[in-house]
């Protein structure tokens, strides 16, 4: 596979920021992540995360990339995306539409 360490965990301060997000904010994040999925090709999770963080109009400052990666994993668990690779390594995992 690769010898990189997995994505880090959220800090306590970051978890507090995430816990304060509304359902509407989470839905906006999820929709933005899904908007960056290519209809025919796999995309790196890191690409989706970076594009979403840049394009999200109401992005809450202080919430790190690993949270957005966790949202991708949530979308996979809900069946909105299919993952190829280990979702704990956003630089190496890819996702696509089902």
C-alpha positions as CSV (number, residue, x, y, z in Angstrom):
1,X,0.0,0.0,0.0
2,X,1.9,3.1,1.2
3,X,3.9,4.0,4.3
4,X,2.1,7.2,5.1
5,X,0.3,7.6,8.4
6,X,-3.5,7.9,8.3
7,X,-5.3,11.2,8.5
8,X,-5.2,12.7,12.0
9,X,-8.1,12.9,14.4
10,X,-9.9,16.1,15.2
11,X,-8.6,18.0,18.2
12,X,-11.0,18.8,21.1
13,X,-11.3,22.4,19.9
14,X,-12.1,21.2,16.3
15,X,-14.7,18.8,17.7
16,X,-16.4,21.6,19.5
17,X,-16.6,23.6,16.2
18,X,-18.0,20.6,14.4
19,X,-20.5,20.0,17.1
20,X,-21.9,23.5,16.7
21,X,-22.6,23.0,12.9
22,X,-26.3,23.0,12.1
23,X,-28.0,20.3,10.0
24,X,-28.3,22.9,7.3
25,X,-24.5,23.6,7.4
26,X,-23.8,19.8,7.2
27,X,-26.1,19.4,4.3
28,X,-24.4,22.3,2.5
29,X,-21.0,20.7,3.1
30,X,-22.3,17.3,1.8
31,X,-23.8,18.9,-1.3
32,X,-20.6,20.8,-2.1
33,X,-18.6,17.6,-1.7
34,X,-21.0,15.8,-4.0
35,X,-20.8,18.6,-6.6
36,X,-17.1,18.0,-7.1
37,X,-17.6,14.3,-7.9
38,X,-17.0,13.6,-11.6
39,X,-19.9,11.8,-13.1
40,X,-17.7,9.2,-14.9
41,X,-14.3,9.1,-13.2
42,X,-12.9,8.5,-9.7
43,X,-11.7,11.5,-7.8
44,X,-9.2,11.6,-4.9
45,X,-10.9,12.4,-1.6
46,X,-8.2,15.0,-1.1
47,X,-9.3,16.8,-4.3
48,X,-13.0,16.8,-3.1
49,X,-11.9,18.1,0.3
50,X,-9.7,20.9,-1.1
51,X,-12.2,22.0,-3.7
52,X,-15.0,22.1,-1.2
53,X,-13.0,24.1,1.3
54,X,-12.2,26.6,-1.4
55,X,-15.7,26.8,-2.9
56,X,-17.9,26.6,0.3
57,X,-19.4,30.1,0.6
58,X,-20.2,29.9,4.3
59,X,-17.2,27.9,5.4
60,X,-16.6,27.9,9.2
61,X,-13.0,28.9,9.9
62,X,-11.1,26.5,12.0
63,X,-12.7,23.3,10.7
64,X,-9.9,21.3,9.2
65,X,-9.6,19.1,6.1
66,X,-9.9,15.9,8.1
67,X,-13.5,16.8,9.0
68,X,-14.4,17.2,5.3
69,X,-12.8,13.8,4.7
70,X,-14.9,12.4,7.4
71,X,-18.0,13.8,5.7
72,X,-16.9,11.9,2.5
73,X,-16.8,8.7,4.6
74,X,-20.3,9.5,5.8
75,X,-21.5,9.9,2.2
76,X,-19.9,6.5,1.4
77,X,-21.6,4.9,4.4
78,X,-25.0,6.4,3.2
79,X,-24.5,5.0,-0.3
80,X,-24.1,8.4,-2.1
81,X,-20.5,7.5,-3.0
82,X,-18.4,4.4,-3.5
83,X,-14.8,4.4,-2.2
84,X,-11.8,2.7,-3.6
85,X,-9.1,2.5,-1.0
86,X,-8.9,3.3,2.7
87,X,-10.9,6.4,3.6
88,X,-8.5,7.1,6.5
89,X,-6.0,8.2,3.9
90,X,-7.6,11.0,1.9
91,X,-4.6,11.4,-0.3
92,X,-4.7,7.8,-1.5
93,X,-8.4,7.0,-1.5
94,X,-10.7,7.7,-4.5
95,X,-14.5,7.9,-4.7
96,X,-17.1,7.8,-7.4
97,X,-20.8,7.9,-7.9
98,X,-22.5,4.5,-7.4
